[in-house]
Amino acid sequence: THCTVCWCGGILTLTLTHSASPPSLSPLQCTWLSPRRWLNLQEYQSKKLMQESGVAVQRFYVADTASEALEAAKRLNAKEIVLKAQILAGGRGKGVFDSGLKGGVHLTKDPAVVGELANKMLGFNLTTKQTPKEGVKVKTVMVAEALDITRETYFAILMDRSCNGPVMVGSPQGGMDIEEVAASSPELIFKEVIDIFEGVRDDQALRMAANLGFNGPLQRQAADQIKRLYDLFLKVDATQVEVNPLGETPEGQVVCFDAKINFDDNAEFRQKAVFAMDDMTESDPTETEAAKWDLKYIGLDGNIACFVNGAGLAMATCDIIDLHGGKPANFLDLGGGVKERQVYEAFKLLTADPKVEAILVNIFGGIVNCAIIANGITKACRELELKVPLVVRLEGTNVHEAKRILTESGLPITAAENLDDAAKKAVAAIKK
Ligand SMILES: *[C@@H]1O[C@H](CO)[C@@H](O)[C@H](O)[C@H]1NC(C)=O
């Protein structure tokens, strides 16, 4: 797993993806700087979207109970069936259930076995390398037709900054980590820049299909799949559709065996159906609550809560706290257009964490009016009966008014002159 750096709405965000090249960031930054919670779909949800765009996927059903799974297995009437626990975390195949069952993915020829296995999956927790220790509760299983793969290729459509638009990337070397292919045999990575007005041209799709190694009648079939994947990419406002593997079956079918779709969260307003599929149960409840108020919350290990605006300032704040011998407990990024209510909710979230022994507010009022922050802070302090020391450093727009509000509030707020001073005072407040 690597970090990807991107600028999003003017806010520096880092997301964990498995497909992008790793920038040079320290592991610390990678773990704490993932303020965006990207919409993440379950496998069956992605495959449904693909099906709806005419993309070839294995036949499958979804089941919430063991008897449904058994019925689905019978209905599939397949030579071989694959049963897959639906959780967002990776490493399912090697995971373990607290029912004792090993493996979140099973192959069988017997529908009755599907029923038995589903019985040991549904309602139980599955622990994999990527889940918390207690695992994630499995509520849904996917019952699919197992298909043989004679050849695996890699295909993706993604937004590429250097091309100012979508790009197709493919390799005949699929089924494995694409970074490794790119590093060891770059000549096996093929690109086609897509003109957003024209879409994927026929010659482009056919050339990509040929580069992926699809010959004869399979070339047309693969080109057709490529076009449909681009239709899907547009239809759901994806930023990336990655198919690995895009495979070939012994029967001569081109099939998308596994796919990862990333969505543009700026398009949420017109992709309501897609975003409604978002399953929050696997994410940190505090992050989910923060997202409700348009705040970005990241939990860390220390004891100083950081209330900041902008990820750059968040990084600097955490670094300076560290420099002065403290450890951030979390950080909460307020973002741009701030309202008093948001400040209040932010404080509620920050102080709900029992680890927090001091709060450091470090806000630079550029777009943000410092007086709004100050009013939010004083209101929150009073209503939440704040019990931990609070150090505030405000700078920028309307800062004099803000300082007046804080001073006249009579609240025990420690004012700081600058970032360094603020961090020192926050660390000192804990030592007391
Ligand atoms: C099962 O996982 C859920 C999270 O999905 C967790 O809240 C719960 O504590 C876990 N149960 C057990 C028995 O570990």
PDBQT file of the ligand as one rigid body, heavy atoms in Angstrom, charges set to zero:
ROOT
HETATM    1  C1  LIG A 501     -16.834  -7.541  15.262  1.00  0.00    +0.000 C 
HETATM    2  O1  LIG A 501     -16.539  -6.419  14.456  1.00  0.00    +0.000 OA
HETATM    3  C2  LIG A 501     -17.204  -5.249  14.828  1.00  0.00    +0.000 C 
HETATM    4  C3  LIG A 501     -16.867  -4.203  13.779  1.00  0.00    +0.000 C 
HETATM    5  O2  LIG A 501     -17.453  -4.567  12.543  1.00  0.00    +0.000 OA
HETATM    6  C4  LIG A 501     -16.790  -4.851  16.224  1.00  0.00    +0.000 C 
HETATM    7  O3  LIG A 501     -17.472  -3.684  16.625  1.00  0.00    +0.000 OA
HETATM    8  C5  LIG A 501     -17.073  -5.980  17.188  1.00  0.00    +0.000 C 
HETATM    9  O4  LIG A 501     -16.566  -5.670  18.451  1.00  0.00    +0.000 OA
HETATM   10  C6  LIG A 501     -16.436  -7.276  16.707  1.00  0.00    +0.000 C 
HETATM   11  N1  LIG A 501     -16.917  -8.373  17.534  1.00  0.00    +0.000 N 
HETATM   12  C7  LIG A 501     -16.099  -9.208  18.129  1.00  0.00    +0.000 C 
HETATM   13  C8  LIG A 501     -16.751 -10.326  18.874  1.00  0.00    +0.000 C 
HETATM   14  O5  LIG A 501     -14.891  -9.111  18.103  1.00  0.00    +0.000 OA
ENDROOT
TORSDOF 0
